[in-house]
Amino acid sequence: GKRLSFSSALAEALKLEKTVAIVPMPKKDLLIIGVKVPNDKPMVGNLSDSGSKKLCYNASAVLAITEMFGLSFDRHTSQSFDEIEIEEYNGTPIAIIHIFDKYPSKEDSASNLLND
């Protein structure tokens, strides 16, 4: 099925339990996730446990993210992103996931992203 999977380390760092908020920022090649995120209308999904991972079954969010970033699943069934920065937003941890940029820029801190 169409789902987002979060490693146990990321879920723990973000304190993910029952829901996750997701904000795609395709112009910056970023995806922001957390319990609370810097956006008034994030995509929100319920989480379930699968072994040590957290899964979010939200086909519309997966489709939107796939389209926004132009991701292709023609040759594989999943994509992993490991360029992740953990920041704080209003006292809550968020993850800034770099979809394409392998070398995060200093402008991509949580405080600078909020001002865009």
N, C-alpha and C positions, 0 to 999 in steps of 0.2 A: 504494500500500500504506500501511498504518498505520506511521508512523515519526515520530521526533523528529529535527529538523534543527538543527544548531548552526553558527552562522556561524564563519568562519575566525578572526575576532577573539576570539570567546568560547572556541573550542576552544584557541586559542593561550594565552589568559589562564589557562585552567584546566589547561593541559598535558594535554589529552585526546589519547590515542593509540589504544589498543585497546579500552578499555571505559569506560563512564560509570556512575556510581552516582546514583540518583535517589531523593529523599525528598519525597513530597507532604505538605504541611501545610495541608489544606483549611480548618481552623478559623482559620488566619491568612492565608489566601489566598496562600500561598507555595509555591514549588517550589524545592528545593535540589538542585543538581547539582554533581558534581565527580568526581575520581578516588577520593577518600576523603571521606566525608560523616559528619556527626554523627548516626549511626543504626546500630544493630547489624544491622538487616535491610533494607537499601535494595533497591529494584529495581535490577537490574544489567543492562546491555545491551552487546552488542558493537558497536563502531563500524566503519564503512567510510567510505572517502573518496568524495566526489562533487564533482568540481571542487575548489573551495577549502573546501567545507563538510565537516562530519562528520555522518554519518547513523547513527541507531540504529533498526534495524528490530526492534521489540519490540511486537507487537500487544497483548499483555496489559498492558504498561505504559501504552500509549496509551489503551486502553480504561479502565483504572483511573483514570488522570489525568482523562480526559474525564468519567467518572462522578463522581469525587470533587469536581470543581470545577463540575460542571453545565455543561460547555462544549457548545455546539451547532454542528454542521456542516451544518445544514439549508440555509443560504444561501451557504456557502462551503466550500472544501476544505481550508483551512489557517487557522491562527491564529498570530499573531506576538506576542511579549511583549518589550517593550523597556525595561521598568523593572527593571533588573538591577543588583545591587550585587555587587562582588567582595570577598570577605572571606577571612580565613585561618582554617583549622581544623587544628590540630596541624601547622602548617608547610606545609599544602597549600592552594592556592587553591580556594574554592568559590564558586558563584554562587547568590545569593538572588534568585529571580525572583518579582516581585510580579505575580500573575495579574490582580487587579482593582484594587488600591490604586495609584493614580497618584502618591501622595505618601508614600514610605516613612517609617515612623516610626523614631525612635531606638531603640525597644525591639526592633527586628528585627535587631539586630547578631548575629553568629554566637554570641557568648558568651551573650547573653540567650536565644537560641533553644534552646541546649543545656539550659537550666535548666527548660524547660517540660515 
